[in-house]
Each structure stands twice: as C-alpha cells, then as structure tokens.
Amino acid sequence: MFSKALAPEYQGALSALSVNSSLTDVLAAATEQMTAAQRAGDAHETARAALAVAEAHRRLGQVEAADRAWKSSYRTARSAGDVPAMAWALWSGGTLARQRGALALAFRLLRYAADLGKRGGDVVVHGYSLAGLAETGRIQGDYEAVGALHDELLAEARARGEARHTVWALEGIAQMHRNSGRYDTAYELFEEAAGIAAAADDRRGHAWALRGLADIVSVRDGDAARALELLGRAEAGCREMNLSSALAYNHKMRANVLYRAGRYAEALETYEQALAEFREMDEPRGQALSRLGAVKARARLGVADPARTAAELAELGGVLDRIGLRHARAMVDKAHTELGLPIEEPHR
C-alpha cells in the first residue's frame, strides 16, 4: 500500500507544498519565505527556503539561478551547523550537475550529500542522494555498477510505501531493460510505475512513465498513433506543472516516434523544437540527443549530403564521449550503420 506522493525537498514553512505544485508557484512562495527568513535572521529556515528556490529554478530550466540558490542554501546551512540541510543542498547541486552534463561533479556532490545525510541522521536525503548516484550511473550507461543499487532502493521504497521513490526506481530499471532490448519487461515496469504514480497523485512520475510506455509502444509495436496519444497525455501533465526539462524530453521522444514512423519532416521539426528548448536550459545531454535525431532526419530527407552527415555524427560522438554517455555514444555508431556511412573518429 502506497501513501500519497510527497515532496520532502519542500521543507519548513514550505512543507505544505504539493509534489504537483506549479513550479512558478513554488518559486514565488519559496522566494518570499527565503526573504522573510533572512530578515528574521533564521538561518535554518533560510537554507530550506533556498533549497526550494534552487529546485524550482532547476526544474524550470533556469540553471544559473539554480546554481546560485543551492550554493546559497549550502553556505547558509553550514554557517548554522545544519548538517541535514547541507546534505539537501548538495543533493540539489548534484542533481543540477547531472542535468548540465557534468557527471563527474554530480557523482562527487551526491556522494558528499549521501555521507552528510547519514551523518546528520536524515534517512530521506541519504536515500535521495543514493538514488541520484544510481540515476547518474544509469544515464552514463554503467548498468552493471548501478543495477543492484536501483533494485535495493526499489525494495526499500516498496517496504516504506514511498510511492514517489518506488515510481522513480521502477522507471530507472525499466529504462535499463529498454536500452538492453528487453522491451516486454520494460513495458511491464513502466506500466506498474504509471499505475502507482496515478494512484499516489504523482503527476511528474506519471508523465515520465507515460513517456516510457510511448517509447516501447513505438519501438516494439510500431504503433505511432498510440505512442503519440500517450505523449499527449504526458505533455498535458508537464505543462500543468511547468516542467520545462520533462517537456523538452517529451518533445524529443515525440520526434523519435515520428522518425520511426517514417514521418521525417515532422520528426525534424520536432527535434529542432526540442533542441531549442534544451539550449534554453543549457542541458547538453538533451541537446546532443536532439541533434542526433535531427542529423538522421535530414539524412533521410536527403537535405544533407553523406559527407556532412558523417562529419556531424563524428562531432556528436566526441560530444557524447566528453559527457560520458556510453549508451548514447553507441547510438551514434548505430546511426552510421543505419544510414550506410563509415564510422569516423570523433572530433575531440
């Protein structure tokens, strides 16, 4: 039995905020509370409000503001000797680093966060930080290193009835199965995640689960119509909460579905839309994946000659190598084969 999804990153006077609160509303409330706490000289409350400010900015794709806010939260918490608040700030910073493609920094900050969370006796931030480490490794493509950690965190979340973390773990494990070609298993896990998220009113988790289902329906079943319908439902949830990053990834997946269906002109337009969104929020992983799709779509449309396509793929390979995205890097090599192009050494 799962409880209603909670948002433990909203703390202190902001703890009444819902996991589904509009991010613009969260940002306004958190900024107001942070200013009030500063005036009152309450460092503990200031640090917690600054954490909510950081998370709202991050999820809105405002990465520079998010960077300033989590660092402010950490400095304030450290000055007050508030170890759990320090851990939460480092978790936010590590999550932002992963979003920006700085995976080595993400690992470092999240390890510090996990250690401080354990030292400070905050099991929630400790668990969130371990989950962040697992997700960073999964995005990197190091499934052997983080597969067991995903399973462990899923078991713990189920045991405690934590819907939000159960959904997160299910989606992460599902994604690893999907990327390994085990589509049926992935579909079952995404479907379970969607059901739990819906029952717990976790709209963010539900949107990501629908995106995963759409991907499987497209690649396994070739059912573009159903995949697009699922993505349309996910997009509605993203827009309701102003989830900029999730919306951009939704658009990138929509482009993938259109590409697989042979609707290359529509796919190209949608890849370019997603690319613009990722550029606006300075998210290199999303940019690289959108560029890869656009290169393939232009090649299929015959608007780019093979030499230019090969050069762009080689350059993208270098970008993905620098970020450290193993699975995505393999996708570049697959694109060469798919388009009948020789594999060139990436530009470093």
Residue frames relative to the residue before (quaternion, step in Angstrom):
aa qw qx qy qz dx dy dz
M 1.0000 0.0000 0.0000 0.0000 0.00 0.00 0.00
F 0.1881 -0.8061 0.5557 0.0779 3.56 -0.77 1.03
S 0.4175 -0.6784 0.5478 0.2555 3.52 -1.14 0.73
K 0.6572 -0.4746 0.3904 0.4363 3.55 -1.29 0.13
A 0.5605 -0.6273 0.4225 0.3374 3.58 -0.98 0.84
L 0.1536 -0.7915 0.5893 0.0511 3.54 -0.97 0.97
A 0.2984 -0.7317 0.5852 0.1818 3.56 -1.30 0.37
P 0.1410 -0.8449 0.5100 0.0788 3.64 0.20 1.22
E 0.5588 0.5926 -0.4035 0.4168 3.60 1.22 -0.14
Y 0.6284 0.4423 -0.3346 0.5454 3.57 1.31 -0.13
Q 0.0337 0.8565 -0.5020 0.1153 3.56 -0.18 1.30
G 0.7692 0.3503 -0.2607 0.4666 3.53 -1.35 0.15
A 0.8379 -0.1021 0.1060 0.5255 3.55 -0.87 -0.97
L 0.6733 0.4951 -0.2845 0.4698 3.59 1.26 -0.35
S 0.4249 0.7499 -0.4400 0.2519 3.60 1.26 -0.04
A 0.5936 0.5723 -0.3701 0.4279 3.60 1.21 -0.30
L 0.5022 0.6490 -0.4330 0.3729 3.60 1.23 -0.23
S 0.4106 -0.7203 0.5145 0.2188 3.54 -1.07 0.80
V 0.6098 -0.5281 0.4479 0.3856 3.54 -1.30 0.41
N 0.7159 0.4305 -0.2358 0.4965 3.58 1.23 -0.53
S 0.3714 0.7376 -0.4953 0.2697 3.60 1.21 0.15
S 0.5439 -0.5988 0.4732 0.3490 3.56 -1.04 0.76
L 0.5025 -0.6855 0.4374 0.2936 3.57 -0.84 0.94
T 0.6062 0.5315 -0.3668 0.4642 3.58 1.09 -0.52
D 0.6372 0.5065 -0.3206 0.4844 3.58 1.10 -0.70
V 0.6270 0.5319 -0.3283 0.4650 3.58 1.03 -0.82
L 0.6670 0.5126 -0.3057 0.4460 3.56 0.87 -0.95
A 0.6617 0.5038 -0.3101 0.4606 3.58 0.93 -0.87
A 0.6859 0.4808 -0.2875 0.4644 3.59 0.87 -0.95
A 0.6781 0.4996 -0.2940 0.4518 3.58 0.94 -0.89
T 0.6383 0.5189 -0.3269 0.4652 3.58 1.01 -0.76
E 0.6441 0.5156 -0.3111 0.4716 3.57 1.00 -0.86
Q 0.6798 0.4851 -0.2903 0.4671 3.59 0.91 -0.91
M 0.6288 0.5350 -0.3375 0.4521 3.59 1.00 -0.77
T 0.6519 0.5090 -0.3093 0.4693 3.58 0.96 -0.87
A 0.6621 0.5039 -0.3065 0.4623 3.59 0.94 -0.88
A 0.6664 0.4994 -0.3046 0.4624 3.59 0.96 -0.85
Q 0.6192 0.5351 -0.3412 0.4624 3.58 1.06 -0.71
R 0.6595 0.5091 -0.3030 0.4626 3.56 0.95 -0.88
A 0.6976 0.4618 -0.2631 0.4805 3.56 1.08 -0.76
G 0.4350 -0.7143 0.4453 0.3198 3.57 1.27 -0.17
D 0.4514 0.6800 -0.4496 0.3630 3.60 1.19 0.55
A 0.2395 -0.8192 0.5068 0.1213 3.57 -0.03 1.32
H 0.6236 0.5512 -0.3488 0.4309 3.61 0.98 -0.79
E 0.7036 0.4476 -0.2660 0.4836 3.58 0.87 -0.96
T 0.6010 0.5595 -0.3560 0.4462 3.59 1.07 -0.68
A 0.6616 0.5110 -0.3046 0.4566 3.57 0.93 -0.94
R 0.6805 0.4873 -0.2954 0.4606 3.59 0.94 -0.84
A 0.6439 0.4976 -0.3266 0.4807 3.59 1.02 -0.71
A 0.6411 0.5249 -0.3240 0.4566 3.59 1.01 -0.79
L 0.5903 0.5565 -0.3638 0.4577 3.59 1.13 -0.60
A 0.6713 0.4823 -0.3006 0.4758 3.59 0.90 -0.88
V 0.6009 0.5412 -0.3503 0.4726 3.59 1.09 -0.70
A 0.6607 0.5180 -0.3053 0.4494 3.58 0.90 -0.96
E 0.6958 0.4801 -0.2848 0.4519 3.57 0.85 -0.95
A 0.6283 0.5188 -0.3431 0.4672 3.59 1.02 -0.71
H 0.6555 0.4989 -0.3142 0.4720 3.59 0.90 -0.89
R 0.6533 0.5267 -0.3276 0.4341 3.59 0.90 -0.91
R 0.7244 0.4434 -0.2573 0.4609 3.56 0.80 -0.99
L 0.6333 0.4910 -0.3282 0.5001 3.57 1.25 -0.31
G 0.5206 -0.6628 0.3952 0.3652 3.57 1.30 -0.07
Q 0.5109 0.6275 -0.4231 0.4078 3.60 1.26 0.30
V 0.1023 -0.8916 0.4376 0.0558 3.51 0.62 1.26
E 0.6354 0.5261 -0.3544 0.4403 3.63 0.97 -0.69
A 0.6561 0.4913 -0.3043 0.4853 3.57 0.97 -0.84
A 0.6295 0.5302 -0.3298 0.4625 3.59 1.03 -0.76
D 0.6387 0.5352 -0.3196 0.4510 3.57 1.00 -0.84
R 0.6624 0.4933 -0.3064 0.4734 3.58 0.93 -0.86
A 0.6854 0.5174 -0.2941 0.4197 3.58 0.92 -0.91
W 0.6832 0.4649 -0.3255 0.4595 3.63 0.82 -0.83
K 0.6340 0.5200 -0.3356 0.4636 3.59 1.03 -0.70
S 0.6260 0.5211 -0.3291 0.4778 3.58 1.06 -0.73
S 0.6333 0.5269 -0.3232 0.4657 3.57 1.01 -0.84
Y 0.6697 0.5037 -0.3024 0.4542 3.59 0.91 -0.91
R 0.6682 0.5016 -0.3091 0.4543 3.59 0.86 -0.94
T 0.6609 0.5049 -0.3075 0.4622 3.57 0.95 -0.87
A 0.6595 0.5020 -0.3072 0.4676 3.58 0.94 -0.89
R 0.6493 0.5152 -0.3221 0.4575 3.59 0.96 -0.82
S 0.6488 0.5211 -0.3252 0.4491 3.58 0.96 -0.80
A 0.7094 0.4292 -0.2448 0.5026 3.57 1.18 -0.61
G 0.4399 -0.7031 0.4517 0.3289 3.58 1.28 -0.12
D 0.4169 0.7108 -0.4546 0.3380 3.58 1.21 0.55
V 0.2359 -0.8317 0.4883 0.1192 3.57 0.10 1.33
P 0.6599 0.4897 -0.3437 0.4545 3.68 0.80 -0.79
A 0.6539 0.5021 -0.3224 0.4652 3.61 0.97 -0.78
M 0.5970 0.5419 -0.3556 0.4727 3.59 1.10 -0.65
A 0.6551 0.5203 -0.3096 0.4520 3.56 0.97 -0.89
W 0.6550 0.5097 -0.3173 0.4589 3.58 0.94 -0.87
A 0.6400 0.5216 -0.3292 0.4582 3.59 0.98 -0.80
L 0.6645 0.4916 -0.3027 0.4745 3.60 0.96 -0.85
W 0.5948 0.5460 -0.3599 0.4674 3.59 1.10 -0.66
S 0.6566 0.5033 -0.3081 0.4697 3.58 0.92 -0.90
G 0.6675 0.5030 -0.2998 0.4600 3.57 0.94 -0.89
G 0.6601 0.5034 -0.3092 0.4639 3.57 1.01 -0.77
T 0.6366 0.5180 -0.3215 0.4722 3.56 1.06 -0.76
L 0.6358 0.5131 -0.3195 0.4800 3.57 1.04 -0.78
A 0.6362 0.5301 -0.3348 0.4496 3.60 0.94 -0.84
R 0.6407 0.5055 -0.3292 0.4750 3.60 0.98 -0.79
Q 0.6404 0.5320 -0.3201 0.4522 3.57 0.96 -0.87
R 0.7190 0.4346 -0.2435 0.4846 3.58 1.05 -0.75
G 0.5670 -0.6328 0.3719 0.3738 3.59 1.27 0.06
A 0.5290 0.6003 -0.4215 0.4266 3.61 1.26 0.20
L 0.0906 -0.8716 0.4795 0.0475 3.55 0.52 1.21
A 0.6225 0.5348 -0.3536 0.4488 3.61 0.99 -0.73
L 0.6559 0.4932 -0.3021 0.4850 3.59 0.98 -0.85
A 0.6178 0.5482 -0.3422 0.4480 3.58 1.01 -0.78
F 0.6454 0.5136 -0.3184 0.4671 3.59 0.89 -0.91
R 0.6783 0.5112 -0.3005 0.4338 3.58 0.85 -0.98
L 0.6992 0.4697 -0.2781 0.4617 3.58 0.81 -0.99
L 0.6754 0.4958 -0.3014 0.4551 3.58 0.95 -0.83
R 0.6071 0.5264 -0.3582 0.4754 3.61 1.09 -0.58
Y 0.6345 0.5117 -0.3245 0.4799 3.58 0.98 -0.84
A 0.6506 0.5247 -0.3156 0.4492 3.57 0.94 -0.90
A 0.6540 0.5091 -0.3168 0.4612 3.59 0.92 -0.89
D 0.6590 0.5116 -0.3079 0.4574 3.59 0.95 -0.89
L 0.6836 0.4757 -0.2886 0.4723 3.59 0.90 -0.91
G 0.6210 0.5422 -0.3439 0.4495 3.56 1.03 -0.74
K 0.6546 0.4959 -0.3023 0.4839 3.57 1.00 -0.83
R 0.6639 0.5052 -0.3019 0.4614 3.57 0.95 -0.91
G 0.7334 0.4300 -0.2327 0.4722 3.57 0.99 -0.83
G 0.4919 -0.7015 0.4040 0.3205 3.58 1.30 0.01
D 0.5055 0.6189 -0.4410 0.4085 3.59 1.20 0.47
V 0.2385 -0.8191 0.5059 0.1275 3.58 -0.05 1.30
V 0.6106 0.5701 -0.3601 0.4154 3.59 1.13 -0.57
V 0.7049 0.4264 -0.2837 0.4907 3.60 0.77 -0.92
H 0.5742 0.5618 -0.3792 0.4593 3.59 1.14 -0.55
G 0.6901 0.4751 -0.2750 0.4716 3.57 0.91 -0.94
Y 0.6398 0.5203 -0.3250 0.4629 3.57 0.99 -0.81
S 0.6641 0.5077 -0.3058 0.4557 3.57 1.00 -0.80
L 0.6281 0.5038 -0.3308 0.4921 3.59 1.05 -0.74
A 0.6273 0.5239 -0.3304 0.4721 3.58 1.04 -0.76
G 0.6359 0.5286 -0.3227 0.4605 3.57 1.04 -0.78
L 0.6329 0.5143 -0.3247 0.4790 3.57 1.02 -0.77
A 0.6521 0.5153 -0.3105 0.4613 3.57 0.96 -0.89
E 0.6798 0.4902 -0.2969 0.4577 3.58 0.91 -0.89
T 0.6249 0.5337 -0.3390 0.4580 3.57 1.03 -0.75
G 0.6688 0.4877 -0.2980 0.4754 3.57 0.95 -0.86
R 0.6411 0.5220 -0.3303 0.4555 3.57 1.03 -0.76
I 0.6497 0.5083 -0.3171 0.4680 3.58 0.92 -0.87
Q 0.6385 0.5258 -0.3146 0.4657 3.55 1.08 -0.75
G 0.4975 -0.6671 0.4209 0.3610 3.58 1.18 -0.51
D 0.5172 0.6381 -0.4139 0.3923 3.58 1.28 0.17
Y 0.0598 -0.8675 0.4935 0.0157 3.55 0.60 1.19
E 0.6164 0.5543 -0.3547 0.4324 3.59 1.01 -0.73
A 0.6856 0.5074 -0.2868 0.4361 3.57 0.96 -0.87
V 0.8178 0.2795 -0.1199 0.4886 3.61 0.94 -0.81
G 0.4344 0.7148 -0.4624 0.2941 3.61 1.21 -0.08
A 0.6767 0.4876 -0.2946 0.4664 3.58 0.90 -0.93
L 0.6373 0.5248 -0.3346 0.4543 3.59 1.03 -0.74
H 0.6055 0.5343 -0.3507 0.4742 3.60 1.03 -0.70
D 0.6678 0.5033 -0.3025 0.4574 3.60 0.89 -0.96
E 0.6507 0.5236 -0.3096 0.4544 3.57 0.99 -0.89
L 0.6857 0.4802 -0.2849 0.4670 3.56 0.90 -0.93
L 0.6057 0.5419 -0.3507 0.4653 3.59 1.11 -0.65
A 0.6591 0.5078 -0.3119 0.4587 3.58 0.90 -0.91
E 0.6591 0.5025 -0.3100 0.4658 3.60 0.96 -0.85
A 0.6599 0.5090 -0.3108 0.4569 3.59 0.94 -0.88
R 0.6351 0.5158 -0.3287 0.4716 3.60 0.99 -0.80
A 0.6651 0.5251 -0.3097 0.4314 3.57 0.91 -0.96
R 0.7340 0.3999 -0.2284 0.4991 3.59 1.03 -0.75
G 0.4439 -0.7113 0.4448 0.3149 3.59 1.25 -0.10
E 0.3782 0.7283 -0.4820 0.3070 3.59 1.18 0.62
A 0.3089 -0.8038 0.4810 0.1649 3.54 -0.10 1.30
R 0.6805 0.5185 -0.3177 0.4088 3.57 0.78 -1.01
H 0.7155 0.4289 -0.2665 0.4828 3.60 0.90 -0.87
T 0.5758 0.5541 -0.3826 0.4637 3.58 1.13 -0.49
V 0.6513 0.5096 -0.3035 0.4734 3.56 0.95 -0.90
W 0.6372 0.5296 -0.3257 0.4554 3.59 0.93 -0.89
A 0.6954 0.4785 -0.2856 0.4538 3.58 0.81 -1.02
L 0.6376 0.5271 -0.3288 0.4555 3.59 0.95 -0.84
E 0.6736 0.4938 -0.3013 0.4601 3.58 0.93 -0.89
G 0.6473 0.5169 -0.3261 0.4555 3.59 1.00 -0.76
I 0.6628 0.4856 -0.3014 0.4838 3.57 0.93 -0.89
A 0.6275 0.5396 -0.3300 0.4541 3.57 1.01 -0.82
Q 0.6554 0.5199 -0.3189 0.4456 3.57 0.94 -0.88
M 0.6411 0.5138 -0.3306 0.4643 3.59 1.01 -0.75
H 0.6387 0.5006 -0.3260 0.4849 3.60 1.01 -0.76
R 0.6422 0.5270 -0.3306 0.4479 3.59 0.93 -0.86
N 0.7054 0.4654 -0.2695 0.4616 3.58 0.86 -0.94
S 0.6728 0.4574 -0.2853 0.5067 3.57 1.28 -0.33
G 0.5905 -0.6284 0.3383 0.3768 3.57 1.31 0.21
R 0.5447 0.5955 -0.4132 0.4218 3.61 1.24 0.19
Y 0.0984 -0.8779 0.4674 0.0343 3.53 0.57 1.26
D 0.6494 0.5279 -0.3372 0.4312 3.60 0.93 -0.81
T 0.6538 0.4978 -0.3089 0.4789 3.57 0.95 -0.88
A 0.6443 0.5268 -0.3191 0.4534 3.56 0.94 -0.89
Y 0.6492 0.5231 -0.3239 0.4472 3.57 0.91 -0.89
E 0.6543 0.5205 -0.3175 0.4475 3.59 0.89 -0.91
L 0.6772 0.4892 -0.2931 0.4650 3.59 0.95 -0.86
F 0.6431 0.4968 -0.3258 0.4832 3.60 0.96 -0.80
E 0.6403 0.5263 -0.3246 0.4557 3.59 1.01 -0.82
E 0.6463 0.5002 -0.3215 0.4783 3.60 0.97 -0.82
A 0.6420 0.5262 -0.3207 0.4561 3.59 0.97 -0.87
A 0.6483 0.5193 -0.3203 0.4555 3.58 0.94 -0.85
G 0.6665 0.5108 -0.3071 0.4479 3.58 0.95 -0.84
I 0.6621 0.4915 -0.3034 0.4775 3.58 0.94 -0.88
A 0.6551 0.5197 -0.3142 0.4496 3.59 0.92 -0.91
A 0.6565 0.5085 -0.3156 0.4592 3.58 0.93 -0.85
A 0.6785 0.4944 -0.2930 0.4575 3.58 0.92 -0.90
A 0.7258 0.4152 -0.2299 0.4980 3.59 1.10 -0.75
D 0.4068 -0.7282 0.4527 0.3152 3.60 1.31 0.03
D 0.3611 0.6874 -0.5258 0.3473 3.55 0.93 1.01
R 0.1785 -0.8459 0.4937 0.0937 3.56 0.18 1.29
R 0.6203 0.5360 -0.3510 0.4524 3.58 1.04 -0.68
G 0.6786 0.4826 -0.2861 0.4740 3.57 0.88 -0.96
H 0.6345 0.5325 -0.3260 0.4555 3.56 1.06 -0.77
A 0.6418 0.5254 -0.3247 0.4545 3.60 0.98 -0.81
W 0.6668 0.4866 -0.3057 0.4744 3.60 0.94 -0.85
A 0.6387 0.5194 -0.3340 0.4590 3.60 1.02 -0.72
L 0.6383 0.5147 -0.3252 0.4711 3.59 0.99 -0.79
R 0.6170 0.5334 -0.3403 0.4680 3.57 1.05 -0.75
G 0.6579 0.5076 -0.3097 0.4621 3.59 0.96 -0.83
L 0.6430 0.5156 -0.3160 0.4699 3.56 0.98 -0.83
A 0.6362 0.5349 -0.3260 0.4503 3.58 0.97 -0.85
D 0.6285 0.5424 -0.3255 0.4527 3.56 1.00 -0.84
I 0.6855 0.4782 -0.2875 0.4678 3.59 0.85 -0.97
V 0.6452 0.5266 -0.3204 0.4514 3.58 0.92 -0.90
S 0.6674 0.5014 -0.2908 0.4677 3.56 1.06 -0.76
V 0.7654 0.3993 -0.2202 0.4541 3.57 0.66 -1.12
R 0.7218 0.4309 -0.2513 0.4797 3.60 1.01 -0.77
D 0.8078 0.3134 -0.1258 0.4832 3.56 0.81 -1.07
G 0.3499 -0.7495 0.4914 0.2727 3.58 1.20 -0.41
D 0.4696 0.6798 -0.4292 0.3650 3.57 1.24 0.46
A 0.1592 -0.8345 0.5229 0.0696 3.56 0.22 1.30
A 0.6296 0.5590 -0.3475 0.4127 3.59 0.95 -0.81
R 0.6906 0.4561 -0.2901 0.4805 3.58 0.85 -0.91
A 0.6254 0.5439 -0.3408 0.4438 3.58 0.99 -0.80
L 0.6741 0.4864 -0.2967 0.4701 3.58 0.92 -0.88
E 0.6157 0.5370 -0.3497 0.4584 3.59 1.08 -0.65
L 0.6458 0.5119 -0.3096 0.4744 3.58 0.99 -0.85
L 0.6651 0.4971 -0.3002 0.4695 3.58 0.97 -0.83
G 0.6072 0.5493 -0.3485 0.4561 3.57 1.10 -0.63
R 0.6474 0.4987 -0.3108 0.4854 3.58 1.04 -0.77
A 0.6476 0.5124 -0.3168 0.4666 3.57 0.99 -0.82
E 0.6439 0.5326 -0.3256 0.4424 3.59 0.97 -0.85
A 0.6166 0.5505 -0.3552 0.4365 3.58 0.98 -0.76
G 0.6633 0.4969 -0.3007 0.4720 3.58 0.99 -0.82
C 0.6385 0.5268 -0.3231 0.4587 3.57 1.00 -0.83
R 0.6805 0.4870 -0.2956 0.4608 3.58 0.91 -0.87
E 0.6200 0.5615 -0.3432 0.4271 3.56 1.02 -0.77
M 0.7639 0.3356 -0.1765 0.5221 3.58 1.06 -0.78
N 0.4060 -0.7244 0.4571 0.3185 3.60 1.29 -0.01
L 0.2628 0.7761 -0.5238 0.2328 3.58 0.95 0.92
S 0.2281 -0.8369 0.4823 0.1224 3.57 0.20 1.30
S 0.6941 0.4731 -0.2879 0.4599 3.59 0.81 -0.98
A 0.6649 0.4964 -0.3062 0.4666 3.58 0.87 -0.92
L 0.6392 0.5246 -0.3259 0.4584 3.59 1.04 -0.75
A 0.6417 0.5153 -0.3262 0.4650 3.58 0.98 -0.80
Y 0.6643 0.4804 -0.3071 0.4834 3.60 0.96 -0.82
N 0.5910 0.5515 -0.3628 0.4636 3.57 1.12 -0.58
H 0.6685 0.4906 -0.2987 0.4725 3.57 0.96 -0.88
K 0.6243 0.5283 -0.3409 0.4637 3.58 1.04 -0.74
M 0.6583 0.4881 -0.3098 0.4821 3.59 0.99 -0.78
R 0.5966 0.5475 -0.3629 0.4611 3.61 1.04 -0.68
A 0.6445 0.5110 -0.3138 0.4744 3.57 1.01 -0.83
N 0.6178 0.5436 -0.3415 0.4540 3.61 1.01 -0.78
V 0.6567 0.5147 -0.3045 0.4594 3.55 0.93 -0.95
L 0.6652 0.4980 -0.2991 0.4691 3.58 0.92 -0.90
Y 0.6321 0.5314 -0.3288 0.4582 3.59 1.01 -0.80
R 0.6757 0.4934 -0.3020 0.4569 3.58 0.85 -0.95
A 0.6747 0.4825 -0.2860 0.4798 3.58 1.15 -0.62
G 0.5310 -0.6560 0.3933 0.3648 3.60 1.27 0.04
R 0.5101 0.6228 -0.4264 0.4124 3.59 1.27 0.29
Y 0.0651 -0.8930 0.4445 0.0259 3.51 0.76 1.20
A 0.6356 0.5272 -0.3474 0.4442 3.61 0.97 -0.73
E 0.6608 0.4852 -0.2992 0.4883 3.58 0.98 -0.86
A 0.6317 0.5393 -0.3284 0.4498 3.55 1.02 -0.81
L 0.6524 0.5207 -0.3161 0.4508 3.57 0.91 -0.92
E 0.6526 0.5169 -0.3121 0.4577 3.57 0.91 -0.91
T 0.6944 0.4714 -0.2747 0.4692 3.58 0.96 -0.87
Y 0.6020 0.5336 -0.3565 0.4751 3.60 1.06 -0.65
E 0.6712 0.4947 -0.3011 0.4628 3.58 0.95 -0.87
Q 0.6012 0.5396 -0.3489 0.4749 3.59 1.12 -0.64
A 0.6729 0.4855 -0.2937 0.4746 3.59 0.89 -0.95
L 0.6294 0.5445 -0.3351 0.4417 3.58 0.98 -0.82
A 0.6478 0.5097 -0.3159 0.4697 3.58 0.95 -0.85
E 0.6540 0.5088 -0.3133 0.4639 3.58 1.00 -0.80
F 0.6681 0.4877 -0.3030 0.4732 3.59 0.94 -0.81
R 0.6296 0.5241 -0.3379 0.4635 3.59 1.03 -0.72
E 0.6367 0.5430 -0.3325 0.4350 3.57 0.97 -0.81
M 0.7582 0.3344 -0.1967 0.5240 3.60 1.05 -0.71
D 0.4333 -0.7360 0.4388 0.2793 3.60 1.28 0.30
E 0.3828 0.7057 -0.4981 0.3275 3.58 0.81 1.06
P 0.2722 -0.8322 0.4584 0.1527 3.60 0.00 1.30
R 0.6168 0.5456 -0.3697 0.4304 3.62 0.98 -0.68
G 0.6793 0.4783 -0.2907 0.4745 3.57 0.87 -0.91
Q 0.6180 0.5442 -0.3415 0.4531 3.56 1.04 -0.76
A 0.6826 0.4979 -0.2962 0.4454 3.58 0.84 -0.98
L 0.6751 0.4887 -0.3005 0.4638 3.59 0.92 -0.86
S 0.6471 0.5012 -0.3205 0.4768 3.59 1.03 -0.73
R 0.6318 0.5232 -0.3269 0.4692 3.58 1.01 -0.78
L 0.6302 0.5363 -0.3342 0.4511 3.58 0.97 -0.84
G 0.6691 0.4927 -0.3019 0.4674 3.57 0.89 -0.89
A 0.6579 0.5152 -0.3111 0.4528 3.57 0.97 -0.85
V 0.6177 0.5370 -0.3402 0.4629 3.60 1.02 -0.79
K 0.6752 0.4889 -0.2944 0.4673 3.58 0.89 -0.92
A 0.6584 0.5096 -0.3189 0.4529 3.60 0.94 -0.84
R 0.6492 0.5047 -0.3255 0.4668 3.60 0.96 -0.82
A 0.6320 0.5249 -0.3357 0.4609 3.58 1.02 -0.76
R 0.6672 0.5002 -0.3033 0.4612 3.59 0.95 -0.84
L 0.6778 0.4781 -0.2846 0.4807 3.56 1.11 -0.68
G 0.4360 -0.7227 0.4353 0.3134 3.58 1.27 -0.24
V 0.5057 0.6601 -0.4219 0.3611 3.60 1.19 0.41
A 0.7130 0.3095 -0.2429 0.5804 3.58 1.31 0.15
D 0.4016 -0.7190 0.5025 0.2631 3.60 -0.79 0.95
P 0.6815 -0.5283 0.3211 0.3916 3.60 -1.17 0.56
A 0.6376 0.5361 -0.3450 0.4325 3.60 0.96 -0.74
R 0.6602 0.4923 -0.3069 0.4770 3.57 0.96 -0.85
T 0.6408 0.5288 -0.3245 0.4521 3.57 0.97 -0.86
A 0.6616 0.5051 -0.3071 0.4614 3.59 0.92 -0.92
A 0.6525 0.5153 -0.3163 0.4569 3.58 0.99 -0.81
E 0.6558 0.5059 -0.3113 0.4658 3.58 0.98 -0.84
L 0.6495 0.5095 -0.3200 0.4649 3.58 0.98 -0.80
A 0.6364 0.5211 -0.3292 0.4637 3.58 1.02 -0.79
E 0.6549 0.5060 -0.3110 0.4672 3.58 0.97 -0.84
L 0.6488 0.5126 -0.3096 0.4695 3.58 1.02 -0.82
G 0.5999 0.5593 -0.3540 0.4494 3.57 1.07 -0.71
G 0.6510 0.5116 -0.3091 0.4678 3.56 1.00 -0.81
V 0.6296 0.5349 -0.3294 0.4571 3.57 1.00 -0.82
L 0.6995 0.4707 -0.2727 0.4634 3.58 0.85 -0.97
D 0.5989 0.5450 -0.3552 0.4671 3.58 1.11 -0.62
R 0.6718 0.5008 -0.3026 0.4542 3.57 0.93 -0.90
I 0.6553 0.4849 -0.3133 0.4872 3.59 1.03 -0.73
G 0.4087 -0.7265 0.4566 0.3109 3.57 1.10 -0.71
L 0.4284 0.7048 -0.4549 0.3357 3.58 1.16 0.60
R 0.2425 -0.8304 0.4855 0.1260 3.57 0.02 1.31
H 0.6793 0.4849 -0.3078 0.4567 3.59 0.83 -0.93
A 0.6659 0.4932 -0.3072 0.4679 3.58 0.92 -0.88
R 0.6150 0.5444 -0.3477 0.4522 3.58 1.07 -0.72
A 0.6353 0.5183 -0.3232 0.4726 3.58 1.04 -0.76
M 0.5985 0.5684 -0.3561 0.4381 3.59 1.13 -0.61
V 0.6089 0.5426 -0.3537 0.4579 3.60 1.11 -0.63
D 0.6537 0.4989 -0.3125 0.4755 3.58 0.93 -0.88
K 0.6311 0.5275 -0.3256 0.4662 3.57 1.05 -0.78
A 0.6300 0.5417 -0.3339 0.4451 3.59 1.05 -0.76
H 0.5983 0.5517 -0.3589 0.4570 3.59 1.05 -0.73
T 0.6833 0.4854 -0.2801 0.4680 3.56 0.88 -0.99
E 0.6507 0.5385 -0.3085 0.4376 3.56 0.93 -0.95
L 0.7570 0.3733 -0.1890 0.5018 3.57 0.99 -0.87
G 0.4822 -0.7017 0.4133 0.3228 3.58 1.30 0.09
L 0.4794 0.6616 -0.4319 0.3819 3.57 1.09 0.75
P 0.5076 -0.6244 0.4807 0.3485 3.62 -1.08 0.56
I 0.4512 -0.6716 0.5139 0.2853 3.57 -1.12 0.64
E 0.1552 -0.7959 0.5825 0.0568 3.55 -0.70 1.13
E 0.5748 -0.5507 0.4588 0.3947 3.53 -1.26 0.33
P 0.4744 -0.6855 0.4635 0.3003 3.61 -0.89 0.85
H 0.4809 -0.6332 0.5231 0.3068 3.53 -1.26 0.54
R 0.1538 -0.8168 0.5532 0.0557 3.57 -0.60 1.12
